[in-house]
Amino acid sequence: MEAREALLTRRSIRRYKPDPISETDLKEILEAGLAAPSAINLQHWYFVAVQNPQALDEIKAVMGGVTEKFQPVLAERFSRNPEQIGITNRFLTTLGGAPVCVLVFLLKPDYPDRDGAMQSVSAAIENLLLAAWDKGIGSCWLSAPQRMGFGPALQERFAPDKGEFVAMVTLGYPDQAPKMPPRRDGRYTIV
């Protein structure tokens, strides 16, 4: 797949087939994340790829709490489309049946440039998404666990000495083909 095609056709997938991801593909996706640019080359990220069914169930249990706490945000965001609340809740509590969930951490708590460090981790996440899509593997980047205060629980269970939880990414073969949401006008200027 050409880079432009990957950029323009990748979508957030919220329903997956149960097919496993091969270890080779998973390693290549994670290595693509490691190849991201980073502020002063500090490579601020750490990934935990969870595929064990019992461990995924533990993440889903945490996501039950996230879902409950996230309701006011969803109610405001989807006030005109309330059906999206139920769809989002199902995804959050089941992870859409994804066979893999990558937990992403900011490796050290004391980077002198926290903004640069977070941008670096974000670049690594985007690399994961695009590398997965290049292999026909769907993904969804979730910030709700961190936003709702559940990062420490995930950190304690899955990476107690690997820094602050930032986000999670579900991975799996898509069981849906969402269309691109409309793009908003006026989002760039050329000077």
N, C-alpha and C positions, 0 to 999 in steps of 0.2 A: 504494500500500500504506500502510495506517495505521502509525504508529510502533509501537504495541503489537504489531501483527501481525508486523512486521519483527523486533522484539525476541524474540518467542516462537517464531518459525518458522525463524530463521537457524540453520544448522548448519555445522559444519566439514566442508568438502567435500574429499575426497582422491582423486577421480577426475573428470576434466573431459572434455568434448567438445572437439574440436580447433577449433571455431568461434572466429574472432577476435572481440575486443572492439572496438567502434568507437572511434575517437579521441574522438568527442564523449562517449560514455559514460565512457571512461577519464578524461578531463579532469574530468567532473562528479564522479566518485568521488574523485579526488585533491583537488578543491576542497572536497568535503565533509570530508575529513581536515583541510584547512587551517582549517575553520570550528570546530574543536574548542575547548573552553575550555582556557586555559593559565594556569599560575601567574604572577601579576602581568603577564599578557598578553605574555610573552616569546616565545610561539609557537616552542617549542624544537625543532621537527621539521624534517626534510628527507626528501623521498621521491625515489627513483629507480625509475621504472616501466620494467621490462625486458620487451621483447616481441620483440626481434631474436632469431631462432632460434640464431645462433652465441653470442650473449651468454647466452641461457638454457642452452645446453650448458655454458658456463663455470661457471654457477651449479650445474648438476647435477654437474659434476666436483668442485666444492668440497663439495657435499652427500654425495658418496661418502665423503669423509673424515669428515664429520659422522656419517654413518650408522655407520661403523666404530667411532668413538670412543663413540657413544651406546649401544652394545650392553649394557653393564652396567646402565644406567639402565632400558632396556627390559626386560631380564631380571627386574629387581626389580619394576618396575611391573606387568608382565603375567605374573607367576609363575603365576597361576591361569588365564590365558588366553594360552598361548604362541602360539596362531595369530595373535594381534595383533602379535607381533614381526615376522613376515614381511610382514604387511599394512603396518605402519608403515615397514619398511625399503624396500618397493617405492615407497611414497609419497615418502619422503625422497630416494631416488635419482632418481626420475623427475618429481618435483613433480606427480604425478598427471596429467601431460600438460597442465598449465595453460598457456594461451597468454601469460599475463602474470604476472610476479613483481615485487611492489613491495618494494624494500629500504628500510627505515626507519632513519633516523639521528638521533641526538641532536646537533643542529647545532654546539654549542660545547662544549669540554671543561671550561670553567671557570664554569658557572652556580653562583651562590652557594648555591642550594637544589637540590641534585642530586635529592633525592627528589621535590620538586615538579616538576622538569623531566621526570623519568621518568614521573610520573603524567600530565603533559600529553601526552607522546608516546603513552602508552597510550590516552588519550582520543581522540587523532587516529586511532590504529589502529582503535579501535572504530567511529569515524565511517566509516572506509573500509569496514569489514565491512558495516555497516548500509546505507550508500549503495549498495554493490554489490548486496546482496540486494534492495533496492527495485527494482532493474533486472532481477532474475532471474539475477544473476551470483553464483555461489558463491565462497567464499573459505575460506582456512585460515591462521591466525596461527601462525607457527613461531618458537619461541624457541631451538630446539636449536642452530642455528649459533652464536649468541652464547654459549650455555651451554657448548658444547664447545670454545670458543676460536677459532672460525673467522671471527669478526667482522672482525679486522684484514685478512684476505685479501679479504673482500668489500669492505671500505672502500677498500683500496688499489686494487682493480680498478675499482670503480664510482663512488666518490665520495671521492677522496683528501683533498679539502679541505672536506668537509661534515660532519665530526664523527664520532662513535663509532657503529658499527653497533649497532642495538638488536634488530631482528626483521625477518622477511620475511613477506609476505602473498601467497599464491597467489590468482589470480583467473581465473575461467573459467565457462562455462556447465556446470552440474552434469551429470554422467553417473551420478549415484546420488542417492538420496533417503534419507539416514540419518534414523533416528528419534531423538528427543530421549533422551539417556541419562537414567536415573532421577536425579531431584534429591534431594539429601540433606536430611534433616530437621534442624531446630535451627540454621539458618543466619542467623536474625535474631531480634531482640527489639524489641518496641515498649514504650517507657517513658513 
